[in-house]
Structure formats: C-alpha cells, structure tokens
Amino acid sequence: MDWHESNLENLPGQIWEALSDAVGIPHSPLRTPALSTTNRLETSIRTVVLRGVDIKKRHLYCFTDLRTSKVREIRANEQVQVLFYHPVQKVQIRATAAAMVYADDAIAREFWEKLPLAQRANYAARSGPGSPLNEPGDDIDPALKETSATADLEPAYPNFAVIAAEVDQFDWLHLRDAGNVRANIRWTGKRYSGLWLVP
Ligand SMILES: Cc1cc2nc3c(=O)[nH]c(=O)nc-3n(C[C@H](O)[C@H](O)[C@H](O)COP(=O)(O)O)c2cc1C
C-alpha cells in the first residue's frame, strides 16, 4: 500500500484493502493484530490472527476458543479495539469496534468447515484456555494432532468461536520522514467521515 497517496477520501478504502490483503499474506504484520477487551474493571490485550475481512459489513474476523477470557469479556462489554502496526510501512491502524461472538451457529459452522483439520485441533484442549496444568503442554490428545485427514475433530467444534468486530472508527497514523500524519475515520451510519489530527 502506498500510504503517501492517502487523503481523507481514499483512506477508508486503503485501510480496508490493506487489512483484507493481509488475511492472505501469512507473514504480513497486519495479519496478527492485538485485540483489546475490557470488562467493567480491567482491560486485557492479546495477539490474534486476522482470519477474514468483510468490507461491506465493516467486519474484522478472528477465531478463538469459546472458553477463553476474551469471549467472557466481549459478552460483558462488546466494545473492543484492534491494533495493527506495519513496521516497514510505518503505519499504525487502531480500529474501534463492537464485537460479537458466534458459536454453534451458521456463521461458526461456515468458518469451521473451511478450517484445515490441523487447525481444528487447536480447539480440542480438554480444559479451557487458562486452566492450570501440572506440567507444560496444550492439553490436547496427541492422537488428534496427527496429520491424518480422517481424524475426527468434530467434538472440538463446540469450543470453536468466531469473533466479528464491527468497526466504527479507525485511527490511522503514518510515520514519515517528511512529517508524521494522523487521521480519524469515522463511520457515520451512511458513509465515512475523515478528520486530520495532530499526530
Ligand atoms: C502470533 C499469535 C497469534 C495468536 N492468535 C490467536 C487467535 O487467533 N485466537 C486466539 O484466541 N488466540 C490467539 N493467540 C493466543 C492469544 O494471544 C491468547 O494468549 C489466548 O487466546 C488467551 O487469551 P485470553 O485469555 O485473553 O482470552 C495468538 C497468540 C500469538 C502469539
């Protein structure tokens, strides 16, 4: 993405295009953003993999285990931020969004069906993420991790959840030798409205 061409008109499209492209680029730094959640008392932040983008719906998608803290936090408070940084392009994108959790429904099923078997095993831990263990490990039955196309991972499906974050604002910051630039892009309900900000 050539961010030097950015203006308030084309910036929303450029941001969505950069995020959408990152989904298919395994080593893109934009593919592993940080997702922050908050309940009434505490903020939590963690790395996730950006699994999908729906520009029309303004959705960012990631997958998780239904038993994680982030799911409980989103269910208590839908307000999240998703933070991206591209160190080569020197661009930070902070998305403010309302998140929804989909599990055991048509949306979860659609993403699950597209998930390679090896990745489905990630949702097969016997205890929920964050549960204590007597020794280091992932608590997944080793037989389920064998690269066998016939492995039955359907029992892991109830643990699989899709988080969809519906973006209502982007805070975009571009570090440049010629002077840093920052913009706020807000969805008004009908269109994007942009504003330059002091970086
Ligand atoms: C590179 C990387 C990618 C990750 N991707 C995900 C992911 O897509 N979904 C997820 O739930 N956890 C992912 N994790 C693990 C989370 O960062 C976190 O440790 C875990 O989900 C527990 O988070 P929670 O207890 O705050 O819910 C990833 C971690 C790393 C380092």
The ligand as an SDF file (V2000), in Angstrom:
LIG
                    3D

 31 33  0  0  0  0  0  0  0  0999 V2000
    1.0070  -14.9630   16.9270 C   0  0  0  0  0  0  0  0  0  0  0  0
   -0.1470  -15.3090   17.8300 C   0  0  0  0  0  0  0  0  0  0  0  0
   -1.3880  -15.4990   17.2760 C   0  0  0  0  0  0  0  0  0  0  0  0
   -2.4750  -15.8260   18.0790 C   0  0  0  0  0  0  0  0  0  0  0  0
   -3.7010  -15.9780   17.5080 N   0  0  0  0  0  0  0  0  0  0  0  0
   -4.7720  -16.2350   18.2860 C   0  0  0  0  0  0  0  0  0  0  0  0
   -6.0690  -16.3010   17.7160 C   0  0  0  0  0  0  0  0  0  0  0  0
   -6.2780  -16.1070   16.5100 O   0  0  0  0  0  0  0  0  0  0  0  0
   -7.1150  -16.5490   18.5510 N   0  0  0  0  0  0  0  0  0  0  0  0
   -6.9460  -16.7400   19.8880 C   0  0  0  0  0  0  0  0  0  0  0  0
   -7.9300  -16.9650   20.5880 O   0  0  0  0  0  0  0  0  0  0  0  0
   -5.7280  -16.6880   20.4480 N   0  0  0  0  0  0  0  0  0  0  0  0
   -4.6350  -16.4210   19.6940 C   0  0  0  0  0  0  0  0  0  0  0  0
   -3.3940  -16.3400   20.2600 N   0  0  0  0  0  0  0  0  0  0  0  0
   -3.2590  -16.5470   21.7250 C   0  0  0  0  0  0  0  0  0  0  0  0
   -3.7510  -15.2870   22.4390 C   0  0  0  0  0  0  0  0  0  0  0  0
   -2.8110  -14.2490   22.2530 O   0  0  0  0  0  0  0  0  0  0  0  0
   -4.0230  -15.5230   23.9380 C   0  0  0  0  0  0  0  0  0  0  0  0
   -2.8450  -15.9340   24.5730 O   0  0  0  0  0  0  0  0  0  0  0  0
   -5.0990  -16.5670   24.1880 C   0  0  0  0  0  0  0  0  0  0  0  0
   -6.1210  -16.5360   23.1980 O   0  0  0  0  0  0  0  0  0  0  0  0
   -5.7660  -16.3730   25.5730 C   0  0  0  0  0  0  0  0  0  0  0  0
   -6.3300  -15.0890   25.5940 O   0  0  0  0  0  0  0  0  0  0  0  0
   -7.4220  -14.6130   26.6440 P   0  0  0  0  0  0  0  0  0  0  0  0
   -7.2500  -15.4570   27.8770 O   0  0  0  0  0  0  0  0  0  0  0  0
   -7.0730  -13.1770   26.8930 O   0  0  0  0  0  0  0  0  0  0  0  0
   -8.7630  -14.7750   26.0420 O   0  0  0  0  0  0  0  0  0  0  0  0
   -2.2950  -15.9860   19.4720 C   0  0  0  0  0  0  0  0  0  0  0  0
   -1.0370  -15.7680   20.0340 C   0  0  0  0  0  0  0  0  0  0  0  0
    0.0110  -15.4510   19.2190 C   0  0  0  0  0  0  0  0  0  0  0  0
    1.3450  -15.2300   19.8600 C   0  0  0  0  0  0  0  0  0  0  0  0
  1  2  1  0
  2  3  1  0
  2 30  2  0
  3  4  2  0
  4  5  1  0
  4 28  1  0
  5  6  2  0
  6  7  1  0
  6 13  1  0
  7  8  2  0
  7  9  1  0
  9 10  1  0
 10 11  2  0
 10 12  1  0
 12 13  2  0
 13 14  1  0
 14 15  1  0
 14 28  1  0
 15 16  1  0
 16 17  1  0
 16 18  1  0
 18 19  1  0
 18 20  1  0
 20 21  1  0
 20 22  1  0
 22 23  1  0
 23 24  1  0
 24 25  2  0
 24 26  1  0
 24 27  1  0
 28 29  2  0
 29 30  1  0
 30 31  1  0
M  END
$$$$
